[in-house]
Amino acid sequence: MEFFNQTYIALRGPTGAPQTAVDTIGRLSDRLSPSTLLADRRAAVLSLKGLSRDCKQDVGDRALPGLIEVLQNDAEIDADIGKAVLETLNTLCDTEDSTPGGKEIGFKHTDYILANEKAIHILFSLLGDANFYIRYATLQFLTTLLQNRRQVIQAYFLKAAVGPASVIAVLDDKREITRNEGIIMVQSLISQSPDIQKILAFEGAFEKLFNTIEQEGGVEGGIVAHDALICVDGLLRFNASNQSYFREISLPPVLCQLLQFAPNLQLHESAPQEFALQFWDDQKASNTSLVVGIMGMLISSKGSNAQESSAFTRCLVEISLASNAPTRLKTQGLGLLPTNLNFPLSEITLTPYMPVPESNGEEWDRLEPASALDALVELVLHGEYNGLHNDKRVKEGLELRGAAVAVFENFIRTEEIRQAIVQAMLPAQDASVAPPVTPLLHALSSPPSAPLSPASVISTHLATLLFSHLLRSSPRAKDLARSIVPPLPASVPEAPGQFFVPADGGPPPEVVSPVEPEKDDDEQPQTLLQLLSENLSLSFLSRSRADTSDRESREWDRLVVGYLCLFSQWLWEDPKAVKEFLEAGGLGVLVEQTNQTSEVDVIVPGLCSFLLGVCYEFNREPGEITRATIRPLLDRLGVDTLVGRMSRLRDDERFKAIGPDSIVLPYPTPANSQIGLRPESGNEGEIWFDWAFVDFWKSNYYTVQRGFETDPDSLSSSSSQNAESAVLVASLRDVIRNQAQQIETLERRLKESSAGSKERTELQSQIANLTARLQSSEEKTKEVEKEQEDLLVLLDEVSSKRRRDKEKMRQAGLEVSEDEADDDDENE
């Protein structure tokens, strides 16, 4: 009680004199001097702590030097004063203060403290203090300083001898609140600092973080597991050294175990049901997203080995195509698959699942096993869960299907795979065998019917994207595609999907093929190109009906865009396909639509103009419709008009907004395109183009524009003059791709051989050491043998002299012992 009275009197000043906050802060600052008692300094710090929030600037201006001095001298000695001074300094440096000027004051105090290197080293030393309050307050203060001036703190950390060990000790703290605060601090400490990332990784940060994740329940854990996974991601991303170390300590399989996925799953084996069917909440989805992101990062890194990449790729494929994971997680998994995908999708067996209607996701039907490639195509054409929610056309679902299209494009980069897929669509040589109907061919050749359903439009549109990827820059695939003869629509059984199995596990229902309608013997079956030309004409006809609503008209536009984009890429550098398209009535359709003057939307006229230019440029085959036939039509339409419509398409927002990773746009785009268009749901999306077509358009736009001006008898102005050169370019691309793969393989082998050469060097060093030791021992042996020989010679001389002496003794009549005589006889 006496202590409080003395403190009160000291602070009160002369009796009756009023005290201001500035006067009080000045008196308290004077008591921070080392010459005062520790109890007085503790009381002064506690008082300043109470004033620091309301009088932040005054406390900083007057007491900050004294507080730093207390931190350096007393914090390690007295826990109470250490906790108080750390909390006071944390308050002074807080930049999230909402008071006027509070942020600037916080940065000012931070800069003042960071000018004192000793004070920062004291903070890293206090991290190793076992006292809970000291360690926790230090973590909070360091987190504040890192938020304000991260790079300065990181520079001090690299110089602090006790810094890494103290941070690792915090991550291993048994007190959860301290450990959790330490994880948050580490997130800021390692940000954009490869050196600190390496130091902490080699000090054991990975092991400590995964121990925390396991204790929290893995991906089932809460925000703490999420923060720990963020730290793991931060230690690995953009850090090749840590990625190599991560593999050396055998941690990659732990990522698969966190998702309950078996890393050694065989190609013909399906993933376990406990992996495919799980209960999901937002936190678990966020945690899993971080694990999936780490997997994708390790797959794309240069040091990945084949076994690790195969396990991670299989996990991403399974979670994206055969699980009940959230849609955004499936989209992320597909997006992280490598662009140079050489994974055998056609050989992997998946077991897809579909929710039982009205079960709220608690009951699931197991579908029949299928290859990953079939499941991927089904996802593109029908959507998630075989089109269960296809009528809603939610943007999230379209992004998943767009990601699947990108994976398909990466998978078919090799010419052999493209030709194999197209070859599977060709009719059998035996006329009695029914022509094959693949899901892609069925969706592509299905005729449009009014009224249009959004599900059928997006299915056909995405089918045109897939088929475009098969044909683009592949003359051989285009040759095969011209021979495709789809079956008549009446002979194609309608089914929601290709592999449905009832919930009770019974066999799939048998589909009875209807009898094909009789057809005239003289009528030749339509090829796919002719059928698509007819579908394009029907779409234009239905689109022009007067009773079509704005929304349905937009659906027809999107369907027409799909056909036009496919034709533009199919007919490019393929004169035979151009001839077939023109003779199927394509020229009249394009001229009619290009000549329309009442068009409001610029997309369709622009594409028609571009396709008309492609037909004119590559119409090099003799036939009924020649370049001379098309030239008057171009002059009548006006070259400037055609080029202007193509330019307006290039400037349209639906075209400009497309990027390599974003092909789904909000509905409608642009938002003010048509007054009558309103989204049916808050997150409705639409697809117009993919990046491959946008890139194709930009690469060939000027070629088509120049072609409009050329004479009918002139040579092609395109970079490739004929099909032979196109074949040569395609073959050279394959050679480059194969050589790149061989280089990667050789680099991997070189790395393995370099590891083996290191072992050989060590063995050679051991052999050299052993050889040197052997030579040394042989020299010593020779020296010993020489000494033994010298001793034997000496012994022989002594024995001879002894015999001579005994003989002299006998001659002199002296007595010689019998033993000596016997010895002499034996020696003789």
C-alpha positions in Angstrom: 0.0 0.0 0.0 2.9 2.3 0.8 4.3 1.7 -2.7 1.1 2.9 -4.4 0.9 6.0 -2.2 4.4 6.9 -3.1 3.8 6.4 -6.8 0.6 8.4 -6.6 2.3 11.3 -4.8 5.2 11.2 -7.3 2.8 11.4 -10.2 0.4 13.9 -8.7 3.1 16.6 -8.3 2.5 19.5 -6.0 -0.7 19.3 -4.0 -3.7 20.7 -5.8 -1.9 21.2 -9.2 -3.9 19.8 -12.1 -2.1 17.0 -14.1 -2.4 16.7 -17.9 -1.8 13.5 -19.8 1.4 15.0 -21.3 2.8 15.8 -17.8 1.9 12.3 -16.5 3.6 10.7 -19.5 6.7 12.8 -19.0 6.9 11.8 -15.3 6.4 8.2 -16.2 9.1 8.4 -18.9 11.6 9.7 -16.3 10.9 6.6 -14.2 12.0 4.3 -17.0 15.6 5.2 -16.3 17.9 2.3 -15.3 18.8 4.3 -12.2 15.4 3.7 -10.7 14.2 0.6 -8.9 12.9 -2.3 -11.0 9.5 -2.0 -9.2 9.3 1.7 -10.2 10.1 0.9 -13.8 7.5 -1.9 -13.8 4.9 0.5 -12.4 5.8 3.1 -14.9 5.5 0.7 -17.9 2.1 -0.5 -16.7 0.9 3.0 -16.4 2.2 3.9 -19.9 0.5 0.8 -21.2 -2.8 2.1 -20.0 -2.2 5.5 -21.7 -0.8 4.2 -24.9 -4.1 3.5 -26.7 -5.6 7.0 -26.0 -2.4 9.0 -26.1 -0.5 7.0 -28.7 1.5 9.9 -30.2 2.5 11.5 -26.8 3.6 8.2 -25.3 5.6 7.4 -28.4 7.3 10.8 -28.6 8.3 10.9 -24.9 8.5 7.3 -23.7 9.6 5.2 -26.7 13.4 5.5 -26.1 12.8 4.5 -22.4 10.6 1.6 -23.3 13.2 0.2 -25.8 15.8 0.5 -23.0 13.5 -1.4 -20.7 13.0 -4.1 -23.4 16.8 -4.5 -23.7 17.7 -4.5 -20.0 14.7 -5.9 -18.1 12.5 -8.1 -20.3 14.7 -11.1 -20.0 15.0 -10.6 -16.2 11.4 -9.9 -15.1 8.5 -11.6 -16.9 5.9 -9.0 -15.7 7.8 -6.0 -17.0 8.7 -7.9 -20.2 5.1 -8.7 -20.9 4.0 -5.1 -20.2 6.6 -3.4 -22.4 6.0 -5.8 -25.3 2.3 -5.1 -25.2 2.9 -1.4 -24.9 5.2 -1.4 -27.9 2.7 -3.5 -29.9 0.0 -0.9 -29.2 2.3 2.0 -30.3 3.1 0.2 -33.6 -0.4 -0.8 -34.4 -1.3 0.5 -37.9 -4.9 -0.7 -37.8 -5.9 2.1 -35.5 -9.1 3.8 -36.8 -8.3 7.1 -35.2 -7.2 10.0 -37.4 -3.5 9.7 -38.1 -3.2 6.4 -36.2 -1.8 4.5 -39.2 1.0 7.1 -39.9 1.9 7.2 -36.2 2.2 3.4 -36.1 4.6 3.3 -39.0 6.6 6.2 -37.4 7.0 4.2 -34.2 7.8 1.0 -36.1 10.6 2.8 -38.0 12.1 4.2 -34.8 12.2 0.7 -33.2 13.6 -1.0 -36.2 16.5 1.5 -36.2 17.7 -0.2 -33.1 19.2 -3.6 -34.2 19.8 -4.7 -30.7 16.1 -4.4 -29.8 15.1 -6.7 -32.7 17.7 -9.3 -31.7 16.3 -9.2 -28.2 12.9 -10.0 -29.6 14.2 -13.1 -31.4 15.9 -14.1 -28.2 12.7 -13.7 -26.2 11.0 -16.1 -28.6 13.0 -18.8 -26.9 11.8 -17.8 -23.4 9.7 -20.6 -21.9 7.4 -18.1 -20.1 4.0 -18.2 -21.8 3.3 -14.5 -21.5 6.7 -13.4 -22.8 6.6 -15.7 -25.8 3.0 -14.9 -26.7 3.5 -11.1 -26.4 6.7 -11.3 -28.5 4.9 -13.2 -31.2 2.2 -10.6 -31.4 4.7 -7.8 -31.5 6.8 -9.5 -34.2 3.6 -10.1 -36.2 2.8 -6.4 -36.1 6.3 -5.4 -37.1 6.2 -7.9 -40.0 3.0 -6.5 -41.2 4.4 -3.0 -41.2 8.0 -3.5 -42.4 8.4 -7.1 -43.4 11.7 -6.8 -45.3 13.5 -5.1 -42.5 12.6 -7.7 -40.0 13.6 -10.5 -42.5 17.0 -8.8 -42.9 17.5 -8.8 -39.1 16.3 -12.4 -38.8 19.0 -13.6 -41.2 21.6 -12.0 -38.9 20.1 -13.3 -35.6 22.0 -16.3 -34.3 19.1 -17.6 -32.2 16.3 -16.7 -34.7 15.8 -20.0 -36.5 16.0 -22.1 -33.4 13.5 -19.9 -31.5 11.0 -20.0 -34.4 11.2 -23.8 -34.6 10.8 -24.0 -30.8 7.6 -21.9 -31.1 6.2 -24.3 -33.8 6.9 -27.2 -31.4 5.3 -25.5 -28.4 2.8 -27.7 -26.6 0.6 -24.8 -25.7 -1.8 -24.5 -28.7 -2.4 -20.7 -28.4 1.3 -20.0 -28.6 1.9 -22.5 -31.4 -1.0 -21.1 -33.4 0.2 -17.5 -33.0 3.7 -18.7 -34.1 2.2 -20.2 -37.3 0.6 -16.9 -38.2 3.9 -15.1 -37.6 5.8 -17.6 -39.8 3.5 -16.9 -42.7 4.7 -13.3 -42.8 8.3 -14.1 -42.0 8.8 -16.4 -44.9 6.9 -14.3 -47.4 9.0 -13.6 -50.5 12.2 -14.6 -48.8 13.8 -17.8 -50.2 16.7 -17.6 -47.8 14.5 -17.7 -44.7 12.4 -20.4 -46.3 15.5 -22.6 -46.8 16.8 -21.9 -43.2 13.5 -22.9 -41.6 13.0 -25.9 -43.8 16.4 -27.3 -42.9 15.8 -26.6 -39.3 12.8 -28.9 -39.4 9.8 -26.6 -40.1 8.1 -29.2 -42.4 8.1 -31.8 -39.8 6.7 -29.5 -37.1 4.0 -28.2 -39.4 2.8 -31.6 -40.5 2.8 -32.7 -36.9 0.4 -29.8 -36.2 -1.7 -30.7 -39.2 -2.0 -34.3 -38.0 -2.9 -33.2 -34.5 -5.6 -30.9 -35.8 -7.2 -33.8 -37.8 -5.7 -33.2 -41.3 -7.9 -31.6 -43.8 -10.8 -32.2 -41.4 -9.2 -29.8 -39.0 -10.1 -26.2 -38.6 -8.4 -22.9 -39.2 -5.2 -24.0 -37.5 -4.6 -26.8 -40.0 -5.4 -24.3 -42.7 -2.8 -21.8 -41.5 -0.2 -24.6 -41.2 -0.9 -25.7 -44.8 -0.4 -22.1 -45.9 3.0 -22.2 -44.3 3.9 -25.4 -46.0 2.8 -23.9 -49.3 4.8 -20.7 -48.6 7.9 -22.8 -47.9 7.6 -24.7 -51.1 6.3 -22.3 -53.7 9.0 -20.8 -56.0 11.7 -22.5 -54.0 13.3 -25.4 -55.9 15.7 -26.1 -53.0 13.0 -26.7 -50.5 11.0 -28.7 -53.0 14.0 -31.1 -53.5 14.5 -31.3 -49.7 10.8 -32.0 -49.3 11.1 -35.0 -51.5 14.3 -36.2 -49.8 12.6 -36.4 -46.4 9.8 -38.5 -47.9 6.9 -36.1 -47.3 5.1 -36.2 -50.6 3.2 -39.4 -49.8 1.8 -37.6 -46.7 -0.1 -35.3 -49.0 -1.9 -38.2 -50.5 -2.6 -39.7 -47.0 -4.2 -36.4 -45.9 -6.8 -36.9 -48.7 -7.2 -40.6 -47.9 -5.8 -41.5 -51.3 -3.5 -44.5 -51.8 -0.4 -43.3 -53.6 0.5 -46.7 -55.0 -2.9 -47.3 -56.7 -2.6 -49.4 -59.9 -4.0 -48.1 -63.3 -6.7 -50.8 -63.4 -7.8 -50.3 -59.8 -10.4 -47.8 -58.7 -9.9 -45.4 -55.9 -11.4 -46.5 -52.5 -14.9 -45.4 -51.7 -13.8 -43.5 -48.5 -11.7 -41.3 -50.8 -14.4 -40.8 -53.5 -17.3 -40.2 -51.1 -16.7 -37.8 -48.2 -18.6 -35.2 -46.2 -17.6 -31.7 -47.2 -17.9 -28.4 -45.5 -16.3 -25.0 -46.4 -13.3 -25.4 -44.1 -12.5 -28.9 -45.3 -12.8 -27.7 -48.9 -10.3 -24.8 -48.2 -7.8 -27.1 -46.5 -8.1 -29.7 -49.3 -7.6 -26.9 -51.9 -4.3 -26.1 -50.3 -3.2 -29.7 -50.4 -4.3 -30.0 -54.0 -2.4 -26.8 -54.9 0.8 -28.2 -53.3 0.4 -31.3 -55.4 0.0 -29.4 -58.6 3.0 -27.3 -57.7 5.2 -30.4 -57.2 4.0 -32.0 -60.4 5.0 -29.0 -62.5 8.4 -28.5 -60.8 11.5 -29.8 -62.6 12.8 -32.1 -59.9 9.7 -34.3 -59.8 10.2 -38.0 -60.3 8.0 -40.3 -62.3 6.5 -42.2 -59.3 5.6 -39.0 -57.5 4.1 -37.3 -60.5 2.1 -40.4 -61.4 0.6 -40.6 -57.9 -0.3 -36.9 -57.7 -1.7 -36.8 -61.2 -3.8 -39.9 -60.5 -5.1 -38.2 -57.3 -6.0 -35.1 -59.1 -7.8 -37.1 -61.9 -9.7 -39.1 -59.3 -10.8 -36.1 -57.2 -11.9 -34.3 -60.4 -13.7 -37.0 -62.3 -14.8 -39.6 -59.8 -15.6 -38.1 -56.4 -18.2 -35.9 -54.7 -15.8 -33.1 -54.0 -17.1 -29.5 -54.4 -17.1 -28.3 -57.9 -14.5 -25.6 -57.4 -12.1 -28.2 -56.0 -12.6 -30.4 -59.1 -12.0 -27.4 -61.4 -8.8 -26.6 -59.5 -7.6 -30.3 -59.8 -8.1 -30.3 -63.6 -6.4 -26.9 -63.9 -3.3 -28.1 -62.1 -2.7 -31.1 -64.4 0.5 -30.4 -66.4 0.1 -28.9 -69.8 2.4 -31.5 -71.4 0.1 -34.2 -70.1 1.5 -37.7 -71.0 -0.6 -39.5 -68.4 -2.4 -42.6 -69.8 -6.0 -41.4 -69.3 -7.4 -44.1 -71.6 -5.8 -46.8 -69.4 -7.0 -45.6 -66.0 -10.1 -47.2 -64.6 -12.5 -44.9 -62.7 -15.7 -45.6 -60.8 -17.9 -42.5 -61.1 -20.7 -41.7 -58.6 -24.0 -39.9 -58.9 -26.2 -38.6 -56.1 -29.6 -40.3 -55.6 -32.3 -37.7 -56.2 -33.9 -36.2 -53.1 -31.3 -37.7 -50.8 -29.6 -34.4 -50.0 -26.2 -35.9 -51.0 -26.3 -38.6 -48.4 -26.9 -41.5 -50.9 -25.0 -42.2 -54.0 -25.3 -44.4 -57.0 -22.2 -46.2 -58.2 -21.8 -46.0 -61.9 -20.1 -48.7 -64.0 -16.3 -48.4 -64.3 -15.0 -46.4 -67.2 -11.7 -45.0 -68.4 -10.6 -41.6 -67.3 -10.7 -40.4 -70.9 -14.4 -41.4 -71.3 -15.2 -39.8 -67.9 -13.5 -36.6 -69.1 -15.4 -36.4 -72.3 -18.7 -37.2 -70.5 -17.9 -34.3 -68.1 -17.4 -31.9 -71.0 -20.5 -33.0 -72.9 -23.0 -33.6 -70.1 -21.6 -31.8 -67.1 -21.1 -32.8 -63.5 -22.9 -36.0 -62.3 -24.0 -36.8 -65.9 -25.9 -33.6 -66.4 -28.0 -33.8 -63.2 -27.9 -30.0 -62.8 -27.2 -29.1 -66.4 -30.4 -27.0 -66.8 -29.1 -24.4 -64.4 -25.9 -23.5 -66.3 -24.2 -22.2 -63.2 -20.9 -20.4 -63.9 -19.1 -22.7 -61.5 -20.2 -25.8 -63.4 -19.3 -24.3 -66.8 -15.8 -23.5 -65.4 -15.4 -27.2 -64.5 -16.4 -28.2 -68.0 -14.1 -25.6 -69.5 -11.2 -27.0 -67.4 -12.0 -30.4 -68.7 -11.8 -29.1 -72.3 -8.3 -27.8 -71.6 -7.2 -31.1 -70.2 -8.5 -32.9 -73.3 -6.6 -30.4 -75.5 -3.4 -31.1 -73.6 -3.9 -34.9 -73.7 -4.3 -35.0 -77.6 -1.2 -32.9 -78.4 0.5 -35.9 -80.0 -0.6 -36.7 -83.5 -1.0 -40.5 -82.7 -3.6 -39.8 -80.1 -5.6 -37.4 -82.3 -5.7 -39.9 -85.2 -6.7 -42.8 -82.9 -9.7 -40.9 -81.5 -10.8 -39.7 -85.0 -10.2 -43.2 -86.4 -12.6 -44.6 -83.8 -15.4 -42.5 -85.3 -15.0 -43.9 -88.9 -17.5 -46.5 -90.2 -16.4 -50.1 -90.2 -15.2 -51.6 -93.5 -17.9 -54.3 -93.1 -21.2 -52.8 -94.3 -23.2 -55.1 -92.1 -21.6 -53.7 -89.0 -23.4 -50.6 -87.5 -21.2 -47.5 -87.5 -19.7 -46.5 -84.2 -21.4 -43.8 -82.1 -19.0 -42.3 -79.6 -20.4 -39.7 -77.1 -18.5 -37.0 -78.9 -19.8 -37.9 -82.3 -23.4 -38.2 -81.0 -23.3 -34.7 -79.3 -21.6 -33.2 -82.4 -24.0 -34.6 -85.0 -27.3 -34.2 -83.1 -29.6 -31.9 -85.2 -30.9 -28.7 -83.5 -34.5 -28.7 -82.6 -36.8 -25.9 -81.5 -37.4 -24.9 -78.8 -33.7 -25.1 -77.8 -32.7 -26.3 -74.4 -29.7 -24.7 -72.8 -28.3 -28.2 -71.9 -28.3 -29.3 -75.6 -26.8 -26.0 -76.7 -23.9 -26.2 -74.3 -23.4 -29.9 -75.1 -23.1 -29.4 -78.8 -21.0 -26.2 -78.4 -18.5 -27.9 -76.2 -18.5 -30.9 -78.6 -17.4 -28.5 -81.4 -14.6 -27.3 -79.2 -13.3 -30.9 -78.6 -13.5 -31.8 -82.2 -11.7 -28.5 -83.2 -8.8 -29.6 -80.9 -8.6 -32.9 -82.7 -8.4 -31.3 -86.2 -6.4 -28.1 -85.6 -3.0 -28.2 -87.4 -3.4 -31.9 -88.2 -3.9 -32.6 -92.0 -4.1 -36.4 -91.3 -6.9 -36.0 -88.8 -8.7 -33.7 -91.2 -8.5 -36.3 -93.9 -9.9 -39.0 -91.6 -12.7 -36.6 -90.4 -13.9 -36.1 -93.9 -14.6 -39.9 -94.0 -16.8 -39.9 -90.9 -20.4 -40.9 -91.6 -22.6 -40.5 -88.6 -25.6 -42.9 -88.2 -29.1 -41.6 -88.9 -30.6 -39.9 -85.9 -33.4 -42.5 -85.7 -30.8 -45.2 -85.2 -29.1 -43.5 -82.3 -30.5 -44.5 -78.9 -31.2 -41.6 -76.6 -29.6 -41.9 -73.2 -28.6 -39.4 -70.5 -25.1 -40.8 -70.3 -22.9 -43.6 -71.4 -22.5 -45.5 -68.2 -25.5 -45.5 -65.8 -26.0 -48.2 -63.2 -29.1 -48.2 -60.9 -28.8 -47.6 -57.2 -29.6 -51.2 -56.4 -26.5 -52.3 -58.4 -28.4 -54.2 -61.0 -27.4 -54.4 -64.6 -28.0 -51.5 -66.9 -31.3 -51.6 -68.8 -31.0 -52.9 -72.3 -31.5 -50.4 -75.1 -33.4 -51.8 -78.0 -32.2 -50.2 -81.2 -35.1 -49.0 -83.3 -35.4 -50.1 -86.8 -33.6 -47.9 -89.2 -35.9 -46.2 -91.7 -35.7 -47.4 -95.3 -33.6 -45.3 -97.5 -33.2 -45.0 -101.2 -30.3 -47.0 -102.6 -29.2 -44.1 -104.7 -29.0 -41.8 -101.7 -25.5 -41.6 -100.4 -25.1 -41.3 -96.6 -24.1 -37.9 -95.4 -20.6 -37.3 -94.1 -20.1 -35.4 -90.8 -19.0 -32.3 -92.7 -22.2 -32.3 -94.8 -24.4 -33.0 -91.7 -22.8 -30.1 -89.8 -23.4 -27.8 -92.8 -27.0 -28.8 -92.8 -27.3 -28.2 -89.0 -25.7 -24.8 -89.5 -28.3 -24.0 -92.1 -31.2 -25.2 -89.9 -29.8 -23.1 -87.0 -29.8 -20.0 -89.1 -33.4 -20.7 -90.2 -34.7 -21.2 -86.7 -32.8 -18.2 -85.5 -34.6 -15.9 -87.9 -38.1 -16.8 -86.8 -40.1 -13.8 -85.7 -41.5 -15.5 -82.6 -38.1 -16.2 -81.1 -37.5 -14.5 -77.7 -34.3 -12.6 -76.9 -33.0 -15.4 -74.7 -33.7 -18.2 -77.2 -32.2 -16.1 -80.0 -29.0 -15.8 -77.9 -29.0 -19.6 -77.5 -29.2 -20.0 -81.3 -26.4 -17.5 -81.7 -24.2 -19.5 -79.3 -24.9 -22.7 -81.2 -24.1 -21.0 -84.6 -20.9 -19.7 -83.1 -19.8 -23.2 -82.2 -20.5 -24.5 -85.8 -18.7 -21.5 -87.4 -15.6 -21.8 -85.2 -15.3 -25.5 -86.0 -15.6 -24.9 -89.7 -13.1 -22.1 -89.6 -10.5 -24.3 -88.1 -11.4 -27.4 -90.1 -11.4 -25.7 -93.5 -8.1 -23.9 -92.8 -5.5 -25.3 -95.2 -7.8 -28.1 -96.3 -9.0 -27.5 -99.9 -10.9 -30.8 -100.1 -12.9 -29.9 -97.0 -13.6 -26.5 -98.5 -14.9 -28.0 -101.7 -17.2 -30.4 -99.8 -18.5 -27.6 -97.6 -19.2 -25.3 -100.5 -21.0 -28.0 -102.5 -23.1 -28.9 -99.4 -24.6 -25.4 -99.6 -22.3 -23.6 -97.3 -21.6 -20.7 -99.6 -25.2 -19.7 -99.9 -25.7 -19.8 -96.1 -22.6 -17.6 -95.5 -23.5 -15.0 -98.2 -27.1 -14.8 -97.0 -26.0 -14.2 -93.4 -23.2 -11.8 -94.3 -25.6 -9.8 -96.4 -28.0 -9.2 -93.5 -28.3 -5.5 -92.7 -30.6 -5.8 -89.6 -28.1 -7.7 -87.4 -27.7 -6.2 -84.0 -25.1 -8.7 -82.7 -21.7 -8.5 -84.3 -20.5 -12.0 -83.4 -22.3 -14.0 -86.1 -21.7 -11.6 -89.1 -18.0 -11.4 -88.1 -17.5 -15.1 -88.0 -19.4 -15.6 -91.3 -17.2 -13.0 -92.9 -14.1 -14.8 -91.6 -15.3 -18.2 -92.7 -16.2 -16.8 -96.1 -12.6 -15.5 -96.4 -11.2 -19.0 -95.4 -13.3 -20.6 -98.1 -12.1 -18.1 -100.7 -8.4 -18.5 -99.6 -8.3 -22.3 -99.6 -10.8 -23.1 -102.4 -8.0 -24.7 -104.6 -9.7 -27.9 -105.7 -11.5 -28.1 -109.1 -15.2 -28.2 -108.7 -18.5 -26.5 -109.4 -17.7 -23.6 -107.1 -14.4 -22.0 -107.8 -12.6 -18.8 -106.6 -13.8 -17.1 -109.7 -17.4 -18.0 -108.7 -16.9 -16.5 -105.2 -15.0 -13.3 -106.4 -18.2 -11.5 -107.7 -20.0 -12.3 -104.4 -17.2 -10.7 -102.4 -17.2 -7.6 -104.6 -21.0 -7.3 -104.2 -20.8 -7.6 -100.4 -17.9 -5.2 -100.3 -14.4 -6.1 -99.0 -14.5 -3.1 -96.6 -17.8 -4.3 -95.2 -16.4 -7.8 -94.6 -13.2 -6.5 -93.0 -15.3 -4.1 -90.8 -17.5 -6.9 -89.5 -14.4 -8.9 -88.6 -12.9 -5.9 -86.9 -16.1 -5.4 -84.8 -15.9 -9.1 -83.8 -12.3 -8.6 -82.6 -13.4 -5.6 -80.5 -16.4 -7.3 -78.9 -16.1 -7.9 -75.2 -17.0 -11.6 -75.5 -14.0 -12.0 -77.7 -11.5 -9.8 -75.8 -12.4 -11.2 -72.4 -11.2 -14.7 -73.3 -7.9 -15.8 -71.8 -5.9 -19.0 -71.5 -7.5 -19.8 -68.1 -10.9 -18.0 -68.5 -13.5 -18.9 -71.1 -16.6 -18.6 -69.0 -18.3 -15.2 -68.9 -21.1 -13.8 -66.8 -24.5 -14.0 -68.4 -25.1 -11.8 -70.3 -21.8 -10.3 -71.6 -21.7 -7.4 -72.2 -24.2 -6.7 -69.4 -26.1 -4.1 -71.4 -26.1 -6.0 -74.7 -29.9 -6.6 -74.8 -32.5 -5.1 -72.5 -34.6 -8.2 -72.4 -31.8 -10.5 -71.2 -31.7 -11.3 -67.5 -29.9 -14.1 -65.8 -32.1 -16.8 -64.4 -29.9 -17.2 -61.4 -27.4 -15.0 -59.7 -24.4 -17.0 -60.9 -25.3 -17.9 -64.5 -22.6 -18.0 -67.1 -22.1 -18.6 -70.8 -19.3 -19.7 -73.2 -18.7 -18.2 -76.6 -15.1 -19.0 -77.5 -12.1 -20.8 -76.2 -8.6 -19.5 -76.1 -7.4 -21.9 -78.8 -9.8 -20.3 -81.3 -9.0 -16.8 -80.2 -5.3 -17.5 -80.7 -6.1 -19.1 -84.1 -8.2 -16.0 -85.1 -5.4 -13.5 -84.1 -2.8 -15.5 -85.9 -4.7 -15.7 -89.2 -6.9 -12.6 -89.2 -4.6 -10.6 -91.5 -4.1 -13.6 -93.8 -7.9 -13.7 -94.4 -8.0 -9.9 -94.7 -5.3 -9.9 -97.4 -7.0 -12.8 -99.1 -10.1 -10.7 -99.8 -8.0 -8.5 -102.1 -6.3 -11.2 -104.1 -7.2 -12.2 -107.7 -8.9 -15.6 -108.1 -6.0 -16.9 -110.1 -3.3 -15.9 -107.6 -1.5 -18.3 -105.3 -2.5 -18.7 -101.7 -1.3 -15.9 -99.5 -1.1 -18.1 -96.4 2.1 -19.1 -94.9 1.6 -22.7 -95.8 1.2 -23.2 -99.6 -0.2 -26.7 -99.6 -1.1 -29.7 -97.6 2.4 -31.2 -98.0 4.0 -28.2 -96.2 1.3 -28.4 -93.5 2.2 -32.1 -93.0 5.8 -31.2 -92.8 5.1 -28.5 -90.2 3.0 -30.9 -88.1 5.7 -33.6 -88.3 8.4 -31.1 -87.3 6.2 -30.1 -84.3 6.0 -33.7 -83.3 9.8 -34.1 -83.6 10.3 -31.0 -81.4 7.9 -32.3 -78.9 9.5 -35.7 -78.8 12.9 -34.2 -78.5 11.8 -32.0 -75.6 10.5 -35.2 -73.8 13.8 -37.0 -74.6 15.7 -34.0 -73.1 13.6 -34.1 -70.0 14.3 -37.9 -69.7 18.0 -37.4 -70.3 18.1 -34.6 -67.7 16.4 -36.9 -65.2 18.9 -39.7 -66.0 21.8 -37.3 -65.7 20.6 -36.2 -62.3 20.4 -39.9 -61.2 23.8 -40.6 -62.7 25.3 -37.6 -61.0 24.0 -39.0 -57.7 25.6 -42.3 -58.7 28.9 -40.6 -59.7 28.9 -39.0 -56.2 28.7 -42.4 -54.7 31.5 -43.6 -57.0 33.7 -40.7 -56.0 33.2 -41.6 -52.3 34.0 -45.2 -53.0 37.1 -44.2 -55.0 38.2 -42.1 -52.1 37.7 -45.0 -49.7 39.7 -47.2 -52.1 42.5 -44.7 -52.3 42.6 -44.5 -48.5 42.7 -48.2 -48.1 45.4 -48.5 -50.8 47.5 -46.0 -49.0 47.0 -47.8 -45.7 47.9 -51.1 -47.4 51.1 -49.7 -48.9 52.0 -48.3 -45.5 51.4 -51.7 -43.8 53.4 -53.5 -46.6 56.4 -51.1 -46.0 56.2 -51.7 -42.3 56.1 -55.5 -43.0 59.2 -55.2 -45.2 61.0 -53.3 -42.4 60.1 -56.0 -39.9 61.3 -58.8 -42.2 64.5 -56.9 -42.8 65.1 -56.6 -39.1 64.4 -60.3 -38.6 66.9 -61.1 -41.3 69.5 -58.9 -39.6 68.8 -60.6 -36.3 69.1 -64.1 -37.8 72.5 -63.1 -39.4 73.6 -61.7 -36.0 72.5 -64.9 -34.2 74.3 -67.1 -36.7 77.5 -65.0 -36.2 77.1 -65.3 -32.4 76.6 -69.1 -32.7 79.7 -69.5 -34.9 81.8 -67.5 -32.5 80.5 -69.6 -29.6 81.5 -72.8 -31.3 85.0 -71.5 -32.0 85.4 -70.4 -28.4 84.3 -73.9 -27.1 86.7 -75.5 -29.5 89.5 -73.4 -28.2 88.5 -74.3 -24.6 88.6 -78.0 -25.4 92.0 -77.6 -27.0 93.2 -75.8 -23.9 92.0 -78.7 -21.7 89.3 -76.7 -20.2 86.1 -78.3 -19.1 83.0 -77.8 -21.3 79.5 -78.7 -19.9 77.5 -81.5 -21.5 74.6 -79.2 -22.3 76.9 -76.9 -24.2 78.5 -79.9 -25.9 75.0 -81.2 -26.9 74.1 -77.8 -28.1 77.2 -77.7 -30.2 76.5 -81.1 -31.6 72.9 -80.2 -32.5 74.0 -77.0 -34.1 76.5 -79.0 -36.1 
